[in-house]
């Protein structure tokens, strides 16, 4: 599948212009956004490079971190019970169910960030290479995510 947006053009934290909305969104779920200086390694990053990292209740990002990565890693923590969050370092999931719920929730929360929204986030997820059996984030979100919705509903998450 050819990406609809070149990966270099996915929305990045710097494109938001202000960290405050992202920090406020994370704070609603008991998480803290931690900015890392440009060029420095991101603590707790599973994928390395510019990808967001997680350690405990903290989500680490740089200006070049893709917004989808920020939301994805934050949502990994959000779907976990608080007692499991404290032990997280770099790898936040241990099941397909949690991974699916994380992907669904990141799409849901994209509308909470000015200038992002679901449509842009799903396009960026596809461009970055997220893999869904129906071929796109949108198709999965709209047609194949019943288990993810049930997982989130059981935890009173949007």
N, C-alpha and C positions, 0 to 999 in steps of 0.2 A: 504494500500500500504506500503510495506517495503522500508524504505529509502535506497538509493544506497550508501550513505556515512553516517556513524554515525554522529549525530549532534555534537559530541565532535570534529570531524575532519573537520568541515567546515572551510574554509579559514578565518583567523582572521587578524585584522589589523597588529598585531605583525609579522605575516607570510610574510607581504610585505617587511619588513626590513627597510622601509623608508616611512615616511608620505608625503614627498615632492610631489610625483606624484598625490596622492589623494588630497592634498591641492591645487595643481595647477589646477586639474580638477574642483574642486568646485569653485575656484576663477574665472574660465572662465564664470561661471554663477552668479557671484556676491555673492558667499557664502564663509564662513570662516570655516575651520576645527579647532575645539577646542579639544585638548587632555585633558582628565581628568586623574588624577593620579590613578594608580591601586588600587582597593579596595574601591574607593570613588563612591558614587552614581552618575549616569550620569544625569545631568540636562535635562529636557525636554524629557525623555525617556517614551514613551507610554507603552511599555511592561516591563520596569524595567530590572533588572539584568544587563547583558552586552550589551543590545540593544541600538543602537544609539538614541540620543535625538535631538530635534530641538526646537530652540527658535529664532524667528526672522530670520536673515540671517546666523545663526550659527548652525553647525552640531557638536554635542558633541559625542566623542568616547573615549574608553579606548583601551589598547593593546589587550584585549580579545574580543572586539567588532567584530562580524562577518562582513566580507566585504560586504556581501549581505545586511546587516542591514545599514551599512554606506551609500551604494548606494541607498537603498530604501528611507531612510529618506531624503537624499539630493535631490533625484528626486521628492519627494513630494513638496519640496520648488521650484525646477526648474519649475515644471508645473504650479505653481501659478503665477498670475500677481504680479509684485513687490509691489503693494499697499496692497495685501493680505498677503504677506510674513511677513511684519513688525508685524502683529498681531498674528502670529503663536506662539503657546506655547504648545508643547507636541503633540497635535492632529492636523495634517496638512491637512486633507482632509474632504470634506463634500459630496462627491459623488462617485458612482461606476466608473464613467467615469474617474475621477482624479486618483482613485486607479489603474485602469487598465493601464492608461497612465504612471503612476509611475512604475509599474512592467515592462512594455515594455521598458521604457527609461533606467531603471537600467540594463537590459540585454544589451541594445545597448552600454551603457557607460562602461560596464565591459571590453571591449577590449581596453579601454584607460588606464587601470591600468596594468603595467607589472606584469606578473605572474598570472593574473586572467583570463580574457577572458570569452566569452559567455558560452562556454560549461561548464566550472567549475562553473560559477555563477548559471546556471540553475540547475546543479546537487545539488549545495548547497541549492538552493531554495526548491527543492523537498525534500532533506534530512531534512530541517528545518521545513517543513510542510506547505509551501504555498499550497493553494488549487485552482486547476483549473479544470473546468468541463471536459476537455479532459484527465485528469489524470496526466499531467506533465507540467512543465514550458515550455519545448521544444515543446510539441504538441500544447499548447496554442499559444506560440510565432510564430510558423510556420503556424498554421492552423486556428486560431480563434481570432486573435488580430486586425482585420480590424478597429474596432472602436477606439482602442488605437492608431493605426497609424494615423487615421484621426484626432484625438484629437491633437496629437503632430504636425502633418503637419499644422494644422490651427494656431498653435502658432510658426511656423518656428523652431521647435525642431527636432533633428535627429530621 
